[in-house]
Amino acid sequence: MAKCFNVHLHVIEHNSEEHLKQVAYKQHMLENPEDRAAYEAKKKAVLAEGNTVQDDYGKAKSPFVKDVLARLA
């Protein structure tokens, strides 16, 4: 039986400010295992709080992402 997966996708302009921020964030997370572990813990905590609806989940983990992005600026 085939599995079905929900996909959440953002389409952004290549080399736009948002694209470059996303690339920097991804690179930072790949190079910083402490932040990766902290992000994983945050996401697990958000789910444990019952935030399973995509919008609620995103809003709850957003402060972590924004903090990392602010440190990269």
Backbone as JSON Lines, residues from 0, in Angstrom:
{"i":0,"aa":"M","n":[0.84,-1.18,0.0],"ca":[0.0,0.0,0.0],"c":[0.89,1.25,0.0]}
{"i":1,"aa":"A","n":[0.6,2.18,-0.86],"ca":[1.38,3.42,-0.97],"c":[1.08,4.32,0.23]}
{"i":2,"aa":"K","n":[2.1,5.02,0.68],"ca":[1.94,5.97,1.79],"c":[1.66,7.35,1.22]}
{"i":3,"aa":"C","n":[0.9,8.1,1.95],"ca":[0.57,9.47,1.57],"c":[1.21,10.42,2.57]}
{"i":4,"aa":"F","n":[1.9,11.44,2.08],"ca":[2.54,12.42,2.94],"c":[2.02,13.81,2.6]}
{"i":5,"aa":"N","n":[1.73,14.58,3.62],"ca":[1.4,15.98,3.41],"c":[2.69,16.75,3.23]}
{"i":6,"aa":"V","n":[2.68,17.69,2.32],"ca":[3.87,18.5,2.04],"c":[3.51,19.97,2.24]}
{"i":7,"aa":"H","n":[4.37,20.67,2.96],"ca":[4.21,22.11,3.15],"c":[5.33,22.77,2.36]}
{"i":8,"aa":"L","n":[4.97,23.6,1.4],"ca":[5.95,24.13,0.48],"c":[5.84,25.65,0.39]}
{"i":9,"aa":"H","n":[6.97,26.31,0.37],"ca":[7.03,27.75,0.14],"c":[7.75,27.98,-1.18]}
{"i":10,"aa":"V","n":[7.23,28.85,-1.99],"ca":[7.88,29.21,-3.25],"c":[8.35,30.65,-3.11]}
{"i":11,"aa":"I","n":[9.67,30.84,-3.23],"ca":[10.23,32.19,-3.1],"c":[11.18,32.45,-4.27]}
{"i":12,"aa":"E","n":[11.34,33.7,-4.57],"ca":[12.19,34.09,-5.7],"c":[13.66,33.78,-5.41]}
{"i":13,"aa":"H","n":[14.31,33.15,-6.38],"ca":[15.73,32.82,-6.25],"c":[16.55,34.09,-6.05]}
{"i":14,"aa":"N","n":[17.47,34.05,-5.09],"ca":[18.37,35.15,-4.73],"c":[17.66,36.36,-4.14]}
{"i":15,"aa":"S","n":[16.39,36.22,-3.79],"ca":[15.7,37.3,-3.1],"c":[16.2,37.35,-1.65]}
{"i":16,"aa":"E","n":[15.86,38.4,-0.94],"ca":[16.28,38.52,0.46],"c":[15.79,37.32,1.27]}
{"i":17,"aa":"E","n":[14.53,36.93,1.06],"ca":[13.98,35.78,1.79],"c":[14.73,34.5,1.44]}
{"i":18,"aa":"H","n":[15.04,34.3,0.18],"ca":[15.79,33.12,-0.25],"c":[17.16,33.08,0.44]}
{"i":19,"aa":"L","n":[17.86,34.19,0.44],"ca":[19.19,34.24,1.04],"c":[19.13,34.0,2.55]}
{"i":20,"aa":"K","n":[18.07,34.5,3.21],"ca":[17.9,34.23,4.64],"c":[17.69,32.74,4.88]}
{"i":21,"aa":"Q","n":[16.88,32.1,4.03],"ca":[16.62,30.68,4.19],"c":[17.88,29.85,3.96]}
{"i":22,"aa":"V","n":[18.67,30.23,2.98],"ca":[19.93,29.53,2.71],"c":[20.89,29.69,3.89]}
{"i":23,"aa":"A","n":[20.99,30.91,4.42],"ca":[21.87,31.16,5.57],"c":[21.42,30.36,6.79]}
{"i":24,"aa":"Y","n":[20.11,30.31,7.01],"ca":[19.57,29.54,8.14],"c":[19.91,28.06,7.98]}
{"i":25,"aa":"K","n":[19.66,27.53,6.8],"ca":[19.96,26.11,6.56],"c":[21.44,25.82,6.78]}
{"i":26,"aa":"Q","n":[22.29,26.67,6.24],"ca":[23.73,26.46,6.39],"c":[24.15,26.52,7.85]}
{"i":27,"aa":"H","n":[23.58,27.49,8.57],"ca":[23.88,27.61,10.01],"c":[23.48,26.34,10.75]}
{"i":28,"aa":"M","n":[22.28,25.85,10.46],"ca":[21.81,24.66,11.17],"c":[22.66,23.44,10.83]}
{"i":29,"aa":"L","n":[23.12,23.34,9.58],"ca":[23.99,22.22,9.2],"c":[25.33,22.28,9.92]}
{"i":30,"aa":"E","n":[25.81,23.49,10.19],"ca":[27.14,23.67,10.79],"c":[27.12,23.78,12.31]}
{"i":31,"aa":"N","n":[25.94,23.81,12.94],"ca":[25.84,24.04,14.38],"c":[24.95,22.99,15.04]}
{"i":32,"aa":"P","n":[25.55,21.87,15.45],"ca":[24.76,20.79,16.04],"c":[24.03,21.2,17.31]}
{"i":33,"aa":"E","n":[24.56,22.18,18.05],"ca":[23.87,22.62,19.27],"c":[22.53,23.26,18.92]}
{"i":34,"aa":"D","n":[22.52,24.11,17.91],"ca":[21.27,24.75,17.49],"c":[20.32,23.74,16.86]}
{"i":35,"aa":"R","n":[20.85,22.76,16.13],"ca":[19.99,21.7,15.57],"c":[19.29,20.95,16.69]}
{"i":36,"aa":"A","n":[20.05,20.6,17.73],"ca":[19.47,19.87,18.85],"c":[18.44,20.73,19.59]}
{"i":37,"aa":"A","n":[18.75,22.01,19.75],"ca":[17.81,22.91,20.42],"c":[16.53,23.06,19.6]}
{"i":38,"aa":"Y","n":[16.67,23.14,18.28],"ca":[15.5,23.27,17.4],"c":[14.65,22.0,17.45]}
{"i":39,"aa":"E","n":[15.3,20.86,17.43],"ca":[14.58,19.6,17.54],"c":[13.82,19.54,18.87]}
{"i":40,"aa":"A","n":[14.48,19.94,19.95],"ca":[13.82,19.94,21.26],"c":[12.63,20.9,21.28]}
{"i":41,"aa":"K","n":[12.79,22.06,20.66],"ca":[11.7,23.04,20.59],"c":[10.52,22.45,19.83]}
{"i":42,"aa":"K","n":[10.77,21.85,18.69],"ca":[9.7,21.27,17.89],"c":[8.98,20.15,18.65]}
{"i":43,"aa":"K","n":[9.73,19.33,19.36],"ca":[9.1,18.27,20.16],"c":[8.25,18.86,21.28]}
{"i":44,"aa":"A","n":[8.74,19.93,21.9],"ca":[7.97,20.58,22.96],"c":[6.69,21.19,22.41]}
{"i":45,"aa":"V","n":[6.77,21.8,21.25],"ca":[5.59,22.39,20.61],"c":[4.55,21.3,20.35]}
{"i":46,"aa":"L","n":[4.98,20.16,19.84],"ca":[4.05,19.06,19.6],"c":[3.49,18.51,20.91]}
{"i":47,"aa":"A","n":[4.33,18.42,21.94],"ca":[3.88,17.91,23.24],"c":[2.83,18.83,23.86]}
{"i":48,"aa":"E","n":[2.87,20.11,23.5],"ca":[1.87,21.07,23.99],"c":[0.55,20.93,23.23]}
{"i":49,"aa":"G","n":[0.53,20.07,22.23],"ca":[-0.69,19.82,21.48],"c":[-0.84,20.66,20.23]}
{"i":50,"aa":"N","n":[0.22,21.36,19.82],"ca":[0.17,22.18,18.61],"c":[0.44,21.3,17.39]}
{"i":51,"aa":"T","n":[-0.62,20.69,16.89],"ca":[-0.47,19.8,15.74],"c":[-1.06,20.38,14.45]}
{"i":52,"aa":"V","n":[-1.77,21.49,14.55],"ca":[-2.28,22.17,13.36],"c":[-1.13,22.99,12.79]}
{"i":53,"aa":"Q","n":[-0.92,22.91,11.48],"ca":[0.25,23.51,10.85],"c":[0.47,24.97,11.26]}
{"i":54,"aa":"D","n":[-0.57,25.8,11.2],"ca":[-0.39,27.22,11.54],"c":[0.02,27.4,13.0]}
{"i":55,"aa":"D","n":[-0.62,26.67,13.9],"ca":[-0.29,26.77,15.32],"c":[1.13,26.28,15.59]}
{"i":56,"aa":"Y","n":[1.49,25.18,14.96],"ca":[2.83,24.62,15.1],"c":[3.88,25.63,14.62]}
{"i":57,"aa":"G","n":[3.65,26.21,13.45],"ca":[4.59,27.19,12.9],"c":[4.74,28.41,13.79]}
{"i":58,"aa":"K","n":[3.63,28.93,14.29],"ca":[3.67,30.1,15.17],"c":[4.41,29.8,16.47]}
{"i":59,"aa":"A","n":[4.23,28.6,16.99],"ca":[4.85,28.24,18.26],"c":[6.36,28.07,18.16]}
{"i":60,"aa":"K","n":[6.86,27.63,17.01],"ca":[8.31,27.46,16.85],"c":[8.98,28.67,16.21]}
{"i":61,"aa":"S","n":[8.19,29.59,15.74],"ca":[8.7,30.78,15.06],"c":[9.7,31.6,15.87]}
{"i":62,"aa":"P","n":[9.47,31.81,17.18],"ca":[10.46,32.6,17.93],"c":[11.87,32.01,17.9]}
{"i":63,"aa":"F","n":[11.97,30.69,17.89],"ca":[13.29,30.07,17.82],"c":[13.96,30.41,16.49]}
{"i":64,"aa":"V","n":[13.23,30.24,15.41],"ca":[13.77,30.51,14.08],"c":[14.16,31.98,13.96]}
{"i":65,"aa":"K","n":[13.29,32.87,14.43],"ca":[13.58,34.31,14.36],"c":[14.81,34.68,15.16]}
{"i":66,"aa":"D","n":[15.01,34.02,16.31],"ca":[16.19,34.27,17.13],"c":[17.46,33.88,16.38]}
{"i":67,"aa":"V","n":[17.45,32.72,15.74],"ca":[18.61,32.28,14.97],"c":[18.86,33.25,13.82]}
{"i":68,"aa":"L","n":[17.82,33.63,13.11],"ca":[17.98,34.56,11.99],"c":[18.53,35.9,12.45]}
{"i":69,"aa":"A","n":[18.11,36.37,13.63],"ca":[18.62,37.64,14.16],"c":[20.1,37.54,14.47]}
{"i":70,"aa":"R","n":[20.53,36.39,14.96],"ca":[21.96,36.2,15.23],"c":[22.78,36.16,13.95]}
{"i":71,"aa":"L","n":[22.17,35.77,12.85],"ca":[22.88,35.68,11.58],"c":[22.99,37.02,10.87]}
{"i":72,"aa":"A","n":[22.13,37.94,11.25],"ca":[22.09,39.25,10.56],"c":[23.3,40.1,10.88]}
